[in-house]
Amino acid sequence: MKKFYKRIFITLVAVLVVVTSGVFLASFPKMPEMGPEPSPTGEPAAAEPEEPPMEEADPEPEEPPMASEHFGLWEYACDCAGYCDGWPTEMNPELLERIEALRMACGRPVIITSGVRCEARNEEVGGVSWSFHKKGLAADLYCPGMGVGDLAARAQETGLNILPYYSSGYIHVELPLS
């Protein structure tokens, strides 16, 4: 039995050495190609003309679409695990304006944790069946360094209906029904 364990140990050590060597050798950069080989007549081969390097035009990075001055449209998108394309409905423009006004009133960043939601995402997070998130009329947000009560008061001043979640540290805002 002792020989059996010894063989297993030796085999494992050998596999470890081979794998380690392979990783070590693979980490070396490839050697550059040497110059042209001499022709069979002994004369140096004519060098092929090198093509000038193509200048790659740096494409201008596309600016992500903004919903307002301080918020990107992506911040409002559904964050489900692929049940929808991120936009089961559009955000209401009036809500976007009021959240921007809230951000300006706070004088600091406001973080949107949930904007629009598809049906599946709404169920995942325990949202009510009539959730305004599914209609693009609500968002959940918080403001680092500002208490939930203060943020809720500022949100009300901008004309938003609010549901404060003190224990979770965020507020739910939605447009008032007209």
N, C-alpha and C positions, 0 to 999 in steps of 0.2 A: 504494500500500500504506500510505503514511503517513496518508492521509485515512481509510482504513479503521480504523486503530488510534485515530485521533483521535475518530472517531464512537463507537467502543466506549467510549473513556474518558469522553466527554461523556455517553453514555447511562448508564454506571455511576454517574457523579457525580450525575446527575439522579435516578436511583433511590435513591441514598443520601440525597439531600436530602429526597425525598418520605417515605421510611421514617422518617428522623430527625424530620421535622416531625410525622408521625403519632404517633410515640411521645411527643414533647414535648407535643402537644395532648391526647393521651389521659391524660396525667398530671395535668391540671388537674381539680379537683373540679367536680362538676356545680353549676350555678348554682341557688340556691334559687328556688322558685316565688314569683312576685310575688303580691300580694293579689288579691282578686276583681276581675274586669273590671267596669266600670260597665255598667249595663243600657242598652238602646237608648234609653230615655226620658231618660237623663242622670242618673237617680238612682243612687246607689250600690246595688249589689246586696246583698241580705241575706246576711250571712255565715253559712255553714253551721256548725252547731254541731260543735265538734271532739269527737271521741271521746276519752275519757280514755285515756291510755296504759295498755295492759295490763301489769300487773305480772307479769313472768316469774318463776315460782317456780324458784329455783335448785335443780335436783334434787341431792340428796345424792350426791356421787360414790360409786360403788360401790367398796367395799373389795375389792381382788383377793383371791381365795381363798388362804389360807395353808396350807401343808402342816405347818408347825410354827412356833414362835415367830420364828425368824429366816429361814425359807425360804418363798418363795411357791411355790404349786403349779406355776406357769408355768415355774419354773426347772428343773423335772424333765421338762417336756414335750419331745417329739421335735422336733428343729429341722430337719426335712427341708424340702425345697422344695415342700411341698404334696402329698406322696404319701399322707399320712394326715391325720387331723384333729388330730394332736398327741398322741393318746392311744391307740396301738395296744394298750396294756395299761396297767394301773394300777401305780403304784409300790407296792411292798410296805411296809406301815405300819412294820414292824420296821426296815427300812432307813432310813426317814425319821427314826425315833427315834434311831437310831445316828448318823446324819449330824448331827442336831441336837446330840447329845451330843459329837460331835467338834468342832463349832463352839464349844460352851461350853468344852471343854477347851483349845481354841486361844486363846480370849479375844479373838478378832478375826474379821472376816468370812471365810467360806470360799466360794469361787466354784465353782458347779457348771457345768461346761462341756458335760456330756452326761449326760442321765438316761435315760428310756426311748427306744428307737429302734424304728422300723418296719424291716421287712426291707430296703427300698430304701436307707434312710439307713445302716443297718448295713453294707451292701455298699459304699456310697460311702466310708465312713471306713475300710474295710479290716477291719471287725470279723469275728470268727470266726463260723461258722454257728451255734454253740451259745451265742452271747453271752448273758450274764445281763442285758444291757441290754434285750433283746427280751422279757424276762420281768418287767421291773420290779424286778430284784434287784441292779442295779449302777448306779454313777455314776462319772463322772470329775470330779475337782475339784482345786483348788489353793488355797493360802492366801497372799495377798500378804504379803511380808515374812518368810515362813517357808520354810525349805528343804524339799525333797522328803523327805529322810530324817527330819527332825523331824515332819513331817506324817504320814508313814507310820507312825512309832512311835506317835504319838497315836491314829491310826486303829486300829492293832492293839490298843491299850489299851481302846478302846471295843467291841472284839469283832468288828471288820470284817476280812475277808481283804483284802489289798492287793497291788497290782502297781505298784511305783513306776516311773515313766518319767522318770528323772533328766534325760536330754537334752532332753525336752520340757517339763519343769517341772511335771508334775502326777502325781497318783496315781489309779489305778483302784481303787475299793472295791466290795466285794460281800459279801453275807451268806454266812456259812459254810453248807455243806450240812449238813442235819440228819440 
